[in-house]
Amino acid sequence: MAATYDRMITDTRLIKGYNNESIQMYYARPGDAGRFPGVVLLHYAPAGWDEWTKEIARKFAYHGYTAVAPNLHFRSGPDASPDDQSAAARAAGGVPDDQCVGDVQSCANFLRDEANNNGKVAVMGFCSGGRQAYLAACKLPFDAAVDCWGGSVVAKPKDLTPARPVAPLDFTKDLNCPLLGLFGNEDPNPSPADVDRTEEELKRHGKVYEFHRFDGAGHGFLVYNYPQFHQKSSYKAWLAIFNWFDNYLWQ
């Protein structure tokens, strides 16, 4: 278990993402000297790059990680609020997968290039960000990944779009790091059947993974300011997250 750090440093920066385009990135890290693992945090779609996402970045900094949370909706209106950016991004069909992967890669490169990085970086996402974390972990070199109720990892042909032309599940064979999945059994997307299908594919390709399924929990059970917040499941989920990162980012 990493040490905890009451003193931390946070700021918002512009970083060159996909296609060398500028995006915002929230950055939180311990305020003391040391070598720390990095975590790229991918926000959910409805609220976007919101207060809760930044709080999670600070939570990781407190626990001895450097964390960055890119604003994946920034291009939808650089001067707009996160709510308006999110609404515009959803109206346009969501963030294109290639664009997302490019932005995530830039954030991962940023963390690896920092002098305080211990050589390891993970990706973690919530809701649409969980789907994107799964995809990124199949496309990019990470040391660990966490999918928090990522919807549409399993997708039917009718659900595919020009922005999202391939279901992330179809890239499972390329998954290159251990994957932790956290799911509510009352969630319709991903449904328990979707989680079963994902687990079958991970097993078929011999991937290292661990899934936790929580009774009584639905979509967004970890987000304390959502009506769906489920305290018991949230407590267990955070224990699983830090145990996962202890095993794969600190060893």
N, C-alpha and C positions, 0 to 999 in steps of 0.2 A: 504494500500500500504506500502510495506517495505521501509525502508530508503535506500539510496544509499551509496556506500562505494568506495571512490577513492583509498583507500589503500587496496590491496588484496595480498594474498599469493598463489603461484602456484607451483606445482612440478609434477614430474612423478614418480610413484612408481610401484613396483611389488606387486601384491596381489594374494593370492591363490584363484583360481576360481573353475570351475567345475572339479571334480575328483582330487581336491587338486593340480591342475596344475597351474603354474605361468603364469600370464598375466600382461601386462602393463595397467596402469590406470592413466589418467591425472586428477589432483585434483586442484580445484580452490575454494577459500573461502575468505570471508571478512577478512581484516587484523585487524579489531577491535574486542574487546571482545563482546560476545553476544550469543544468542541462535537462531539458524537459521534452516529453513527447508532444507532438502537435495533433490537433483535431480540427478537421474541416467540418463545420456544422451547416446543414442544408435546411432552410426553413420550409414550413408547410405553405400550401398555396393560398388558402382563404385570407389569412391575416398577413402573409408575406413576412418581410424583414421587420419584425415587430419587437416590442419591448421584451416579451418572453424569450425570444431567440437570443437577444443580447444578454439577458439574465443567465441563460444556460451557458453562454460563453464565459461569463464571469464565474459561474459555478465551477467550470473546469479549471479556470485560472486559480481559484481558491484551492483546488485539489492538486495543483502542481502540473498543469498542462498549459501549453500555449494553444489558444483557440482562435480560429477565424470564422466569421459567418459572412459569406458573400451575399450581397443583395442581388439575387438572380433575376429580379424584376426591374432593375435599375434602368434598363434601356426603354422601358415602357413610359418613362417620364422622369428624367433626372431631377426635375424641380418639384415633382409631385410628392404627396405623402405616400408612405408605404401602402396604405389602404387603397389609394387610387392607382398606384403602380400595380398592385396585385389584381385589382379589378380589370385594368387594361390588359394585363398579361393573360388572364383567364379568357377575356373576350377575344383575344387573338389566337386562342387555341392552346395556350400554355407555352412554357419555355421549350424551345426546340432541344432535342436531346444532344445534338452535336454542340450546340452553344453551351449547354449546361456542363458537359464533360470538359469543354475547353476552359470554362471559368473555374471549375473545380481543380483542374490541372494547374492553373496559374496559382491558385491558393495553396495547393500542396507544395508547389515549387517554392513559393514564398516561405512557408514554414521550414522546409528542408534547408533553405539558404540562410536562415537565421542562426546567429552564432550560439544561441541558447538551445538549439534543437539537439536532442540526444540521438538523432539518426532515424527516428521512427515517426510515422504520421498515419492517422486513421481518418476515415470518413464516416459521418453519422448524419442521418436525416430523419425527418418526421413527416408523415403523410406523403404528399407528393415528393418531399425531400427524402423519405425512406425509399421510394422507388428510384429516385435519382442516385441515392447512395449505393443501392444494389447495382445499378447500371455502371456507376463510376468505378466500383470495386471490380467489375468485370473488364473495364476498359483501361484502367490506370493501375500503376503499382502502389498499393497501400499495404500497411502492416496489419491492419484490422479494419473491420467495418461493422456498423450497427444500423440495422433497418428497423425503425420504429413505425409499425403499422403502415408500411408502404403500400398504397393502393395501386392496382393495375400493374404490378410486377407480372402477374398472370393476365394476359389480355387476349380477347377473341379477335379474329381478323377484322370484324366490323368496328372494333374500337381503335384500330391503328389509324394514324393520320400522317400527313407529310412531315409534321414536326416530330412525331413519335412513331416512326415507321416499323419498329421492331419491338416486340415485348421484351423487357429486360430478362425474363426467364430464359429466353432463347440464347442468351449469352452466358448462361451458367457455367458452361464448360470452360470459359475463360476466367472465371473467378479466381483471383490470385492471392487471396488472404482469408483468414478465418472470419466468419460472418456470425454475428449475434442478431437474432430476430425477436422482437417483442410485439405481441399481438393480443388484442382483446377478443374474447370468444363471442362477444355480442356485436362485433364489427361486421357490417355488410361488405366493406371493401377496404382491406382484403377480408373475405369471408373465411371461416374455418376451412372450407373446401379449397380455397385459394392457397391457404397456408399449407395444407396437406400436399397440394400439387407442387408447391415450391420445394417442400421438404423432399418429396420423391425425386425431383430433379437434382437436388444437391447430393442426395445419396447415390443416385445413378452415376454421377461424375466423381464420386469419392471426395467431396469437399469437406473441409473442417467447418462445422457450424454448430450452433446451439440455439434452439427455439424455446421461448417461454410464452405460454398461453395463459391468459388470466380470466378466470370466471368472473362474471358480473361486470367486466370492463368492455367498453365500446371504443369507437374511434376517438382518438385524442385523449385517452385516459391519463396521460402524463402531464397534460397542460392544465395547471391549477386554475386558470381563469376561464376555462371552458366549462360549460354545463356538464360535459361528459367526464370531467375529472373524477378519477376513482382512487382514493387515497391509499387503500391497501395495496392495490396493484402498482401504483406509482412508487411506493416504498420498496417493493420487491424488485421493480424494474431498475431502480437506481443502484441497488446492491448488485444486480447482474451486470450492469454497465461497467461499474468500476472494477468488479472482479474480472471482467473480460479484458479491460484495458490493463489492469495489473498484470495479467498473464501474457499479453502480447505486445505491450508497449514499454514495459519496464524490465523485461527479462533479457 
